[in-house]
Amino acid sequence: MRLPAAAVALVAAGVLMTGCDSVAPSFACKVEADAPDLVKDRVAAGIADCDPASWSVGDGAAAQLPDLDLACLGGEKGAALDQVHGPAMINFWASNCGPCRKEMPALQDFYEKYGDQVTVLGVNYLDTYPGAAIDLAHQLGVTYPSLADACGDLQETDAELGIGLPFFLFVSEDGTVSKPRTGGVESVQEVVDLVEDNLGIDVTAKVAS
């Protein structure tokens, strides 16, 4: 589903508030986050595809999360959150969420510096405009992959989710999942602190070659 350019700009700007309510769409929801034009947009933006084979940075166990298949945001093949292996950080976001927009550059910085030690995955959540979501990620230089749950299917599972966007789930090496942690971080150091506090590990930035 695509928006005119002017509408995309308005949606991407988001509503600048301390949090964005995670409420499922009230209308009959049918969103194709993996439509061919969106796949082209994702590739052009340099955003990684959803490849579960890469969602493991070591020998960690699979996440104790639902095996519900979700579409990949602009990807040809979807995946399920239980294909993520710890240690991992999963960020739930939407294109119309101001705090999400503000924290995404810090998450990208973490992904570039520490992605070899902690898997970084987004979930574009309750967002019925996947084109706007890809455009926003492109504008912000975000390249880590995102699954898409536009219609809130995860709300029908036993997964414990946050009540407002953005929020994080952290997957430990043994596969256990943290309670939802409120987002809104603004620096890579805040992300590092969240990771170390919730996963009990120390991360070391890559040395520039």
Secondary structure, DSSP 4 states (H G I P E B T S, - for coil): ----HHHHHHHHH-B-SS-EE----SSPP---TT-HHHHHHHHHHTPPP--GGGS-SSSPPBPSS---EEEETT-SS-EEGGG-BSSEEEEEE-TTBHHHHHHHHHHHHHHHHHTTTSEEEEEEES-S-HHHHHHHHHHHT--S-EEEETT-GGGGSS----SEESEEEEE-TTS-BPPPEE----SHHHHHHHHHHHH-----PPPP-
